[in-house]
Amino acid sequence: MARKKKKALPLLNITMEAYAAEGKSIAKLDNGKVLFVENAIPGDVIDAVIIKEKKSWAQGRITRLVEPSPMRVTPFCQHFGVCGGCKWQMLPYAQQLVYKQQQVSDQLNRIGHVELPEMQPIIGSPNERYYRNKLEFTFSTHRYLTFDEISNREERFEPEPALGFHAPGLFDKVVEIRTCYLQPEPTNLLINSVREYTEAHKLPYYDFKAQYGWLRNMIIRVATTGEVLINLVMHHEDKENREGLLQHILQTIPNITSLNYTLNGKVNDTIHDQEVVCYHGKNAIEEKLEGFRFKISPKSFFQTNTVQAEALYRVTREFAGLTGVETLYDLYCGTGSIGIFCSAGAKKVIGIEVVEEAIKDAYENAALNGIDHCQFFAGDVDKVCTDAFFATHGRPDVIITDPPRAGMTVKLIDQLLKIRAPKVVYVSCNPATQARDLQLLNDTYRITRLQPVDMFPHTHHIENVALLELR
């Protein structure tokens, strides 16, 4: 006979004591265990239940906010706590920055165990709202329902369509978004107008579980230059309805720079291997960082907070300390933005990136800025960076590395230790993996400067730039 699952006992009047990391706060339980809780902040008194438990720690979920922390503020978004984004709206931005700086320091010390210089004060974002240049909205046949909505319905309900963001942890359910504070207009005007049009014309949304339907995604890019790019993603061709919807979008937003569509009949949402058709205007928009111009096509990667990308790149350029005679390597270069931004101080720039389309964009961006001393190569960074490659293209004087959240591979780190560039500037979107990599580089390099930069207000994400110099 199956054993009955033991019901979790409630924890009452728990005072959250400090911030841990990844958006969690902590408290010490009477049994000595550390309790981690999301959506709580230091100073909150809460009731909770344990949802995961180990020998020395447990993870809890708030059931009641007994007494709010003196730091708590009222979230400004009606979708707070449901859509999964902007989880720190209940915390003043100045305090968010304090905890983000603490997170970088804690992870570098706890994981890295290396000697560190004094960290520079975190560079906060001047825009706390409307700071993103790209958002992706999803059409779904299943609107996400809150616990209260489900509890208050007496009869069985039919699934409802929704246009918005995927609900946290649920691939097939979408939180309906009416107003989003992440991206400037015309974003909210556009999503609400498209919703009204599709509902009025009964255009079918996509069912991600059953894999049928028509409308899948809408990607919106709004550049600081004022240019707007939209890519509408549909499961299959339906020319009449496609034409009608695209024309409606043009009538609603007459100044669209680039209106595109993509047919994606695959199981997953990725469109990197799908054709993008330009329906109206140019096939790309233009963004600017300082005096540099960058072409952004529907599938391009570009830092999503343009203003803070400029701040991040300035720090990177300052740490690189280029004098005009150096060979600069830009690893994980994407569309070449960091290398191009730093190019005026380098004799030669070598960029390496695994995505071939990004390399094409990098060459176009270099040409757009009249830069002819940049070369870009497609391939896995740890496979391209060989002794033979360095012998052909020159030993690096400065290496800039901006890896994904997983950090650098051991193979690449071994190659960096072998090539012994005088300076390595490590740009990281994950201080935990950065700390791990810094430890592996520690016998050869000492860390001389550290600068956290906040790219994403109201989230726990944080970037950190470290300057490494040969011992």
ABEGO torsion letter per residue (X at the ends): XBBBBBBBBBBBGBBBABBBEGGBBBBBBAAGBBBBBBGBBBGBBBBBBBABBBAABBBBBBABBABBBAABBBBABAABGAAGBGAAAABBAAAAAAAAAAAAAAAAAAAAGBBBBBBBBBBBBABABGABABBBBBBBABBBBBAAAAAABABBBBBBBBBEBBBBGBAABBBBBABBAABBOAAAAAAAAAAAAAAAAGBBBBBAAAGBEABABBBBBBBAAGBBBBBBBBABBBAAAAAAAAAAAAAABAABABBBBBBBABABABAAABBBBBABEBABBBBBBEABBBBBBAABBBBABAAAAAAAAAAAAAAAGBAGABBBBBBGAEAGAAAAAAAAABABBBBBBABAAAAAAAAAAAAAAGBAABBBBBEBAAAABBAAAAAAAEBBABBBBBBBAAEBBAAAAAAAAAAGBABBBBBBABAAAAAAAAAAAAAABBBABBBBBBABBGBABBBBBBBBBBX
